[in-house]
Amino acid sequence: MAGEEDLDTLLVLLEPSLLPGDFVFCTAANLKYGDFAELQPLASYQEEEGLTLVLAKQSADVAGLAYDSVFNCITLMVHSSLDAVGLTAAVSGKLAANGISANVMAAYHHDHVFVPRK
């Protein structure tokens, strides 16, 4: 089933859900894709500067990986299309208006918004 593209429909069906746990973003210049796979990262992204891993805080702590901040993850349960326009802007804009940073990651079925843990 294809994801929803209409912004008004997406916003009505948003259904945000808090993922249990605390999450961190870790990186190191000497890491490459597949490193630390045993830690079961939620996501990884290979950048020119190094590999970024999004991990459960506990996993990063056990592995001795450094991080700057701790986040909660809000999953937008609506199945948004990767071609949808405006969802990220609408959600991050509302958070920004309230002084909350948002690190948004799009996966095939859902968007995931990492916000600072308070």
C-alpha positions in Angstrom: 0.0 0.0 0.0 1.4 3.4 -1.0 1.8 6.0 1.7 -0.4 9.1 2.0 0.8 12.3 0.2 -1.9 14.8 1.1 -0.6 17.0 3.9 -4.1 17.8 5.4 -4.9 14.1 5.5 -1.4 13.3 7.0 -1.9 15.9 9.8 -5.4 14.5 10.6 -4.0 10.9 10.8 -0.7 11.8 12.5 -1.2 9.6 15.6 2.2 10.4 17.3 3.5 7.5 19.5 6.4 7.8 22.0 8.9 5.0 21.5 10.0 3.6 24.9 13.6 4.4 25.9 16.3 7.0 25.5 18.2 7.4 22.3 21.5 9.0 21.3 23.4 9.9 18.1 27.0 8.7 18.0 29.7 9.2 15.4 33.3 8.4 14.7 35.5 9.2 11.8 37.0 5.7 11.7 33.6 3.8 11.7 32.1 2.3 8.5 28.7 0.9 7.7 28.2 -2.4 9.6 30.4 -1.4 12.5 28.6 -1.9 15.8 25.8 -3.8 14.1 25.6 -6.0 17.2 24.2 -2.9 19.1 21.2 -3.0 16.8 21.1 0.7 15.9 17.7 2.2 14.9 19.5 3.8 12.1 22.9 4.5 10.6 24.1 6.9 8.0 27.5 7.0 6.3 28.7 10.6 6.0 32.0 11.9 4.6 33.1 12.6 8.2 32.2 9.2 9.5 29.3 6.9 10.4 26.4 8.2 12.5 24.6 5.6 14.6 21.2 6.2 16.3 21.3 3.9 19.3 19.5 3.1 22.6 21.4 5.1 25.2 22.1 2.0 27.2 23.8 0.3 24.2 26.0 3.3 23.5 27.0 3.4 27.2 27.9 -0.3 27.3 30.0 0.1 24.1 31.7 3.3 25.5 30.5 5.4 22.6 30.3 9.2 23.2 27.3 11.3 22.5 26.2 14.9 23.1 22.5 14.7 24.0 19.8 12.2 24.9 16.6 12.1 22.9 13.1 10.7 23.0 11.7 9.3 19.8 8.2 10.1 18.6 6.9 7.9 15.7 4.3 9.4 13.5 2.1 6.4 13.0 0.5 7.7 9.8 2.0 5.9 6.7 3.4 8.9 4.9 4.7 8.7 1.4 8.3 9.5 0.8 7.0 11.9 -1.9 4.7 13.8 0.6 5.4 17.5 0.8 5.2 19.5 4.0 4.9 16.9 6.8 8.4 17.4 8.2 8.0 21.2 8.0 4.6 21.2 9.7 5.8 19.0 12.6 9.2 20.5 13.1 7.7 24.0 12.8 5.3 23.4 15.6 8.1 22.1 17.8 10.4 25.0 16.9 7.6 27.5 17.8 7.8 25.9 21.3 11.5 26.0 21.5 12.0 22.3 20.9 14.6 21.0 18.5 13.6 18.2 16.1 15.8 15.7 14.4 13.5 14.0 11.8 14.3 10.7 10.1 12.1 9.3 7.4 11.7 5.6 7.0 9.6 3.8 4.4 6.3 3.7 6.5 6.7 6.4 9.1 8.6 9.5 10.1 10.5 9.4 13.4 11.1 12.7 15.4 13.9 12.8 17.9 13.3 15.5 20.5 15.6 16.3 23.5 14.7 14.4 26.6 13.8 16.7 29.4 
